[in-house]
Amino acid sequence: MNIYVSNINFRAREEDLQAAFEKYGEVSSVKIIKDKETRRSKGFGFVEMPDDNAAKSAIDGLNGYMLLDRSLRVNEAKPRPEE
């Protein structure tokens, strides 16, 4: 399952996010989205977990979780609309 995570502290690293999600199960990838020019975090990213049940537990457990003084918002990622 692909999980959308927002309200990520700009100081957070992908390793910080991965450590939080690994408490719920295997994490296959973590990507914090960065501005192309400044390379600064945009404050959101995606986590992929192969086990849907573990992913749902992570969503429930980490929505509102304080990571580096910011309360994460965690939801199942919606597919991008076709253009």
Secondary structure, DSSP 8 states (H G I E B T S, - for coil): -EEEEES--TT--HHHHHHHHHTTS---EEEEEE-TTT--EEEEEEEE-S-HHHHHHHHHHHTT-EETTEE-EEEE-------
